[in-house]
């Protein structure tokens, strides 16, 4: 679990109602868009999109220094 996950877990223990409110009003809204997709636009609902079915790179070279981990 990353730093954001740890912070969210700690916040959920401290004030579940506040985190629920924040996620309902901030997190979900940030994932929505007013842009309409065409019928031909690709999606990954039932299977991976072509070119996105694998992961490239390593986790050791892309890690950021953690401020909450000891």
BELBEL-V441974 format. One record per residue. N is the residue number from 0. RES is the residue in one letter. PSI is psi in radians with two decimals (999 if undefined). OMEGA is omega in whole degrees, 0 to 359 (none if undefined). NEAR is the number of other C-alpha atoms within 10 Angstrom. Layout:
n=N res=RES psi=PSI omega=OMEGA near=NEAR
n=N res=RES psi=PSI omega=OMEGA near=NEAR
This chain:
n=0 res=X psi=2.41 omega=180 near=5
n=1 res=X psi=-3.11 omega=182 near=11
n=2 res=X psi=-0.70 omega=180 near=13
n=3 res=X psi=-0.69 omega=177 near=11
n=4 res=X psi=-0.72 omega=178 near=10
n=5 res=X psi=-0.75 omega=179 near=13
n=6 res=X psi=-0.72 omega=178 near=12
n=7 res=X psi=-0.71 omega=178 near=14
n=8 res=X psi=-0.77 omega=180 near=13
n=9 res=X psi=-0.75 omega=180 near=12
n=10 res=X psi=-0.65 omega=179 near=14
n=11 res=X psi=-0.65 omega=177 near=14
n=12 res=X psi=-0.63 omega=182 near=11
n=13 res=X psi=-0.83 omega=183 near=11
n=14 res=X psi=1.52 omega=182 near=10
n=15 res=X psi=-0.65 omega=180 near=14
n=16 res=X psi=-0.70 omega=180 near=12
n=17 res=X psi=-0.73 omega=179 near=12
n=18 res=X psi=-0.71 omega=177 near=16
n=19 res=X psi=-0.74 omega=178 near=13
n=20 res=X psi=-0.81 omega=182 near=11
n=21 res=X psi=-0.76 omega=180 near=12
n=22 res=X psi=-0.67 omega=180 near=13
n=23 res=X psi=-0.60 omega=186 near=11
n=24 res=X psi=-0.33 omega=182 near=11
n=25 res=X psi=-0.95 omega=188 near=11
n=26 res=X psi=-0.85 omega=182 near=12
n=27 res=X psi=-0.65 omega=179 near=10
n=28 res=X psi=-0.61 omega=180 near=10
n=29 res=X psi=-0.29 omega=180 near=9
n=30 res=X psi=-0.08 omega=181 near=7
n=31 res=X psi=2.73 omega=177 near=8
n=32 res=X psi=2.73 omega=176 near=7
n=33 res=X psi=-0.05 omega=180 near=5
n=34 res=X psi=2.28 omega=178 near=6
n=35 res=X psi=2.45 omega=176 near=7
n=36 res=X psi=2.51 omega=176 near=9
n=37 res=X psi=2.90 omega=179 near=7
n=38 res=X psi=-0.41 omega=180 near=6
n=39 res=X psi=-0.08 omega=182 near=6
n=40 res=X psi=2.36 omega=181 near=7
n=41 res=X psi=2.66 omega=172 near=11
n=42 res=X psi=2.92 omega=182 near=11
n=43 res=X psi=0.65 omega=183 near=9
n=44 res=X psi=-0.80 omega=185 near=7
n=45 res=X psi=-0.36 omega=179 near=6
n=46 res=X psi=2.76 omega=180 near=8
n=47 res=X psi=2.59 omega=176 near=12
n=48 res=X psi=2.61 omega=180 near=11
n=49 res=X psi=2.25 omega=181 near=10
n=50 res=X psi=-0.14 omega=181 near=7
n=51 res=X psi=0.34 omega=184 near=9
n=52 res=X psi=0.13 omega=177 near=8
n=53 res=X psi=2.91 omega=180 near=7
n=54 res=X psi=2.34 omega=178 near=7
n=55 res=X psi=2.60 omega=178 near=6
n=56 res=X psi=3.12 omega=179 near=7
n=57 res=X psi=2.70 omega=180 near=8
n=58 res=X psi=-0.38 omega=183 near=8
n=59 res=X psi=-0.50 omega=181 near=7
n=60 res=X psi=-0.27 omega=183 near=7
n=61 res=X psi=0.18 omega=180 near=8
n=62 res=X psi=2.49 omega=176 near=8
n=63 res=X psi=2.62 omega=176 near=9
n=64 res=X psi=2.39 omega=183 near=8
n=65 res=X psi=2.33 omega=179 near=10
n=66 res=X psi=-0.37 omega=182 near=7
n=67 res=X psi=-0.23 omega=179 near=10
n=68 res=X psi=2.52 omega=185 near=8
n=69 res=X psi=999 omega=none near=4
